[in-house]
């Protein structure tokens, strides 16, 4: 049987914490997952419940979820590339340090982070600031790893090319604590050819090295290649296409790498009700390696039962 480490973004609530995240992941048929330790748009964080964390770790072991494959995503508002306001830059550094401490408390080894946006300072200065910030955050050899996410290049986003990410890694003292998170939608929107993924991996290997791939965000895209827009789509409904995504997921060179879905939620009853996660149905489709033309219908029918 082919090895497949696959999961999705799940919630992390004040009430259940990591335990709730594990339960949600299992309900989708996953063997890994990713979560924010609080809202991605702010820095408000609650106390971690140690008992529920232990319960979560036990539940993971019982269901063959390896905690080393589980990912925390740092909030979007951390921007190490911008030091126009030194106080805000220092706040971002200290908050990221706190996130790594929370990861350690939860037993999580990897934290995904958007490199940042230079907001008019220029690419070179922005990268210089990211390196400076990371060297403040990663101030010792041991600890959780930061996975720098490949970005679409929207606005002044950095990390849109392998070369930019390599420059960040090269400037960091403890390079062993940096990996890369490939995002399929972002790669496409940045201008990389997803349909020739072996060539893409070959280029990545020459520039950064395949050993530096820490995880992959699996998303289809609403946009054409090179659009620099970053708009995710459900698997098989975007410009990347189901077969291209399947080839990425089952690529032999990436079999040990956790894959995380971040595809859009689906509206039920024409959007009158809240939206619902598509992960259970998408993962089932991925496991079968066969696109289901009735994907959205199945998702809506599933949630209409509740």
Buried (B, 14 or more C-beta within 10 A) or exposed (E): EEEBBBBBBBEBEEEBBBBBBBBBBBEBBBBBBBBBBBEEEEBEBEEBBEEBBEBBBEBBEEEEBEBEBBBBBBBEBBBBBBBEEEEEBEBBBEBBBBBBEBBEBBBBBBBBBBBBBBBEBEBEBBBBBBBBBBBBBBEEEEBBBBBBBBBBBBEBBBBBBBEBBBBBBEBBEBBEBBBBBBBBBBBBBBBBBBBEBEEBBEBBBEEBEBEBBBBBBBBBBBBEBBBBBBBBBBBBBBBBBBEBBBBBBBBEBBEEBBBBBBBBEBBBEEEEEEEBBBBBBBBBBBEEEEBBEEBBEBBBEBBEEE
